[in-house]
Amino acid sequence: MPFEQALVEHAALTLAGLKPASLFRFLPGEDSNFIPAFLACREELGRQGLRLVILKGCRRTGSYLLCLYRERELADLLEQTEYRQFLYSIGYRPWDGVRGCLRQLAVRLCLEEEFPHEIGVFLGYPLEDVQGFITHGGRNYTCCGCWKCYGDPEEAMRRFARYRRCTALYRRRYAQGATLGQLTVAA
């Protein structure tokens, strides 16, 4: 799958402004156009107030873990007292904004034996769900969709349905020729 198509497929919710960030794995394979395509997308999205970064590259598989985020929305989320206290409680220090927190997350992705489940905070998951997943080890959830929910299952299912509709719409519009710029809601 070409890079831009993968970006639309896996980050439609952030492009649409429904989530502060999206994270996805991309394996360029034999495609030597990845870096130019990545840089072109990063530049185009940057003009609309979004940031596209590589959080991690894997030498063994050649894949990349990429993050598309809306800096202002993610900053607002991370500045909320309960989110900030949670990240502090698990070792995010010193607090130096979105980019600093993402750098710390990237280090944890590379060095931790276990996947850092606090990543849900950065992706805009409700804190109740992130903490519930960590506390219960992924068990005892109230419902499962885009992630495991530990709160109100009806509200979560409505949100998951909205997310599925958005992704399907973006997938369809991209296949019909819509450009990345046309699909991006400016931040």
Secondary structure as the mmCIF struct_conf table of DSSP 4:
data_model
#
loop_
_struct_conf.conf_type_id
_struct_conf.id
_struct_conf.beg_label_comp_id
_struct_conf.beg_label_asym_id
_struct_conf.beg_label_seq_id
_struct_conf.end_label_comp_id
_struct_conf.end_label_asym_id
_struct_conf.end_label_seq_id
HELX_RH_AL_P HELX_RH_AL_P1 PHE A 3 LEU A 15
TURN_TY1_P TURN_TY1_P1 ALA A 16 GLY A 17
BEND BEND1 LEU A 18 PRO A 20
STRN STRN1 ALA A 21 PHE A 26
TURN_TY1_P TURN_TY1_P2 GLY A 29 GLU A 30
TURN_TY1_P TURN_TY1_P3 SER A 32 ASN A 33
HELX_RH_AL_P HELX_RH_AL_P2 PHE A 34 ARG A 47
TURN_TY1_P TURN_TY1_P4 GLN A 48 GLY A 49
STRN STRN2 LEU A 50 GLY A 57
TURN_TY1_P TURN_TY1_P5 ARG A 59 THR A 61
STRN STRN3 TYR A 64 ARG A 70
HELX_RH_AL_P HELX_RH_AL_P3 GLU A 71 GLU A 79
BEND BEND2 GLN A 80 GLN A 80
HELX_RH_AL_P HELX_RH_AL_P4 THR A 81 SER A 89
TURN_TY1_P TURN_TY1_P6 ILE A 90 GLY A 91
BEND BEND3 PRO A 94 PRO A 94
HELX_RH_AL_P HELX_RH_AL_P5 GLY A 97 LEU A 111
BEND BEND4 GLU A 113 GLU A 114
TURN_TY1_P TURN_TY1_P7 HIS A 117 GLU A 118
HELX_RH_AL_P HELX_RH_AL_P6 ILE A 119 PHE A 122
TURN_TY1_P TURN_TY1_P8 LEU A 123 GLY A 124
HELX_RH_AL_P HELX_RH_AL_P7 LEU A 127 HIS A 136
TURN_TY1_P TURN_TY1_P9 GLY A 137 GLY A 138
BEND BEND5 ASN A 140 ASN A 140
BEND BEND6 THR A 142 THR A 142
STRN STRN4 CYS A 143 CYS A 144
BEND BEND7 GLY A 145 TRP A 147
STRN STRN5 LYS A 148 CYS A 149
BEND BEND8 GLY A 151 GLY A 151
HELX_RH_AL_P HELX_RH_AL_P8 PRO A 153 ALA A 175
TURN_TY1_P TURN_TY1_P10 GLN A 176 GLY A 177
HELX_RH_AL_P HELX_RH_AL_P9 LEU A 180 LEU A 183
HELX_LH_PP_P HELX_LH_PP_P1 THR A 184 ALA A 186
#
